[in-house]
Amino acid sequence: MPELDVRAALAPVTPTGTIAISVDAIMSKLGAPRPLTVTDLVHGLDPVTLSFRLNAGTCTGSCEIVVSRDGGVTYTGRVHNSGGLDARYIAITSIPVVFGPMLVAHQSTAGGTFGLDPRDDDWHEVGQSQLAANDWWAFRGAAVRATTQFGTNTGAFEILSSVVGAGTGVWVFSL
């Protein structure tokens, strides 16, 4: 387990030139809830990590969202299509914060057995959430109620791609 250095973690919010300041004063400046618990003190500044399993139709996978106190957001995931046709998918995570949900989404296509696209689709996106940065403690509290919806569709474009892929595959393998 990494060593906890409270002084280093709280240094960015300590006024310049301050020789001594209480942990309570620093946590108050950060907007920490009252009463201040040991858990808030130790883990309150850690990034929030949300992980979800994805499963719909012939597609399965997982996604992870990491949000840091400065509002930095990293969204990573992987979807695998075990079906014959290409599938378009979308994953939407909703975090129910005070003024409406914060949404993080990704949509793409995972190829099928007969398609042109790869069967596995990975993503790594980086962004910024001013909402999390402005009210970190409310965001942390809301994150425990986050949910992810995942859906797939095999539309006309995906069927055409699979048919073309199957035709190309037959031609290539018949050489």
N, C-alpha and C positions, 0 to 999 in steps of 0.2 A: 504494500500500500504506500502511495507517495506521501512524503512528509508534508504536513499542513503548516504553511507559513502565513498566518493571519496578517502580519504586518505588511508583507509583500502584496497580498491580495487586496488589502484596503488602501495601500499607498496612493493610488490614483485619485482617491476622493479626500485625501488629507490636505488641508490648506497648506500652501507653500510657506515655509518658515516656522511651522508649528513643531514645537519640541515634544509636547505631550498632548494627546487627545484621547478621550475615552472611546472604547469600542461602541458604547451606546450612542455617542454623538455621531460617530461615523455611520453606523447602521441607520440612525435617524435621517441623516443626510441622503442615504440611499433609498429611503422610503420603506424600510423594513417594518413588518407588522409589530404591534405591541400586544401583549408582552413578547419580548424577544426570547425565543427558545434556543437551546443549544444547537438543535438541528438547523435553525435559521442561521445561526452564527457560523456553523461549520460548513453547511452545504448550500446556503442561500445564494452564493455567488457562482456556484457551479453551473455549467451549461445544462439546459433542459434537453434530454434525449428522449425521443418518442420513436418506438419501433412497431411496425405493423406487418402482419402476414397478408398477402394478397391472393385471392382465389376466386375466379369467375370463369365459367365455361371451360375452355381448354388451357387457360392461362393461370399460372401460379407464380408466386414470387414474394418479395418483401421490400419494404421501404423503411428509411430511417430519416428523421428530421432532427437536427441539432441546432438549438438556438442559444446564443451566448448573451450575456448581460448587455453587451454593447449593441445588440440587435442583429448581429451576424447570423445568417441562416444557411445551413448546408443541407441539401436534400439529395439523398442517394437512394438508389433502388435497382432492382433487377426483376425482370419478368421473363418467364420461359413459356413458350407455346408448344404444347404436345400434340396439337391437332394437325389436320391435313391442310387447312386453309389459313392464309394470313389472317391475323386478328388485330383490329385497332382497339386500344385499351386506354382507359383513363383512371388515374388514382387521384382522389381529392381528399385531403386531410383538413378537417375543420376544428379550430380551437375556439371554444365559445368565450371570447373576452367580453368586457363590459359593453362596448358599443356595437356589437354584432360580431359574427365569426371572423377570425383570421383564417384565410384559406391558402393552402399550399397545394399546387396541382402539377401533374405531369401527364401528358398524353403522347402516345407514339404507336408504333406498329411492331408486332413480333411476327416473324414469318412462320408459316406452317411447313409441313413436309414437302408440299408441292410449290411453295412460294419462292420468291427471289430473295426476300429479306432473311437475315439470320433468325434462328429460332429463339435466341436469347437477346434481350434488349436491356442494356445497362444505362443508367444516367447518374450524373453528378452535377448538380446545379448549386450555385452560390448566390445569395441575395442578401437583402437588408430589410429588417422590420423595425420601423421607427416606433411602432406600437409596443413591441417588447422592450426596446431601449428606454422609452419614456416611462413605462410603468412596469418594471421588472417583477415586482412582487405580485401584482395582480395577474400578470402573465403566467408566472410560476404556478399560482393557484388554479388558473383556468386550464393549464396544460394537462392536468390529471383527468379532465373530462373530454380530451381530444378523441375524435373518431376518424376513421378512414373509410371512404366508400370506393369500391373498385368495380369497374364494369368493362365488358368487352363487347365487340360487335364485329360481325363479318359482313361488311357492306359490299356494294357493287365494286368499288375500287379494289378491295382486298380479294374478292373472288376473281376479278380479271387478272390481278397480279399472280394469284396462285395458278390459274389456267395457263398464263404465259410462261410461268416458271416451270410448270409440269411439261409444257410443250418443249421448252428449251432444254429441260433435263433429259427428256426422251431423246431429243436430237443429239445432245452431247454424248450421252451414253451409248448411242447407236453407232458412233463412229468406229 
